[in-house]
Amino acid sequence: MSTERKIGPKELAYLHSYCKKKDIVYIDLRIELVDHLAELIQARWAEHPNEDFKTAFHNVYKSFGIFGFLTIAEQHQAAMQKRYWRGIWQFFKGWLTPPKVLATASIFSLLYLLVSRVDGANNAVMIAAGLVFITSIFLTIWQYQSNKNILHREKNMLMGGSKQGLFWFGYIMWLITFNSGPTAREHMIELPWFTAAFFITICLFTAANYGLLKKAKKELLLLKEKLAVSG
Amino acid sequence: MSSKKYIKGFLEDIVLHLIGQEGEMYGYDLTKRVEELSNGAIKITEGALYPILHKLENEEKLTATFKEANGRLRKYYTLTPIGGKKVETSAIDLLDFLGGLQQLFNLQPASK
């Protein structure tokens, strides 16, 4: 009969809360590290069966080196960003189908004609692009909060990526339109093709970002279902 | 033997190769298998392993799924077709490289 000591629910809860305190904020990474720590502790118990949980835990945590989880957390942030931008890239790549390209080209032509022939249309389209971006911010915040309600305020990697990605996208758009030097700015904004492309890019990015948050929701729901099964 | 200075460039290949062989693996399992198969000569630290696993997952060379194990969730990795191709090419590259090293250091296979 096996007398192996196993990690129980209370100990698992302790490991989760410890990892959270050490900046492992995303549930998907935390589950993985908690499992790793639990396995290390159980392996230690096999050699030191009388050691209490906390002593065993602190002994195995030493194996993560002087920086503990810091390296993993930092590199996870980088991986999270890459995953996010890959998702955005895939959305744009998926957009390259004949009907979608045709629709986009038609909208672009319409905006181009509007901006180049109607006085004041340029400003109107730029303001509309700004409004779409503000909507995108609210949509992200709303979907982000709604996702957090799925699993006890937990967030996953893709959610973190969406929030940071939206910030970076907004920053790049800001640099292009308002911070590119007075001459360049006036020149850019005056160009009808720029205004049309700017509007379309913001609309597509809003859709891509929202799509990724929806994907994050699906992943969280799946995780919730599996957590319920594992108890 | 200290493997740290040699292992960095091979870590991705080791991880992909092992997962390809075992079919499905999780983080702790990988560290143990590498140590076992190399008779303790190669040790992978957690700080090196997880960033590599997440990178390979991002690059779609690995796919991951959460499953219940011992009353908790565990993340299992499996090889994708892209990862499978990488395993094939890296085996050839590795053989070439090892052959080159053997020539360079004038190494002889250990006699039994």
Interface residues (C-beta under 8 A of the other chain):
Chain A: K6 I7 G8 P9 L12 D28 L29 I31 E32 L33 V34 D35 H36 A38 E39 L40 S63 F64 G65 F67 T71 I72 Q75 H76 A78 A79 K82 R83 R86 L222 L223 K226 L227 V229 S230 G231
Chain B: Y26 G27 Y28 T45 E46 G47 Y50 P51 H54 K55 E57 N58 F66 K67 E68 A69 N70 G71 R72 L73 R74 K75
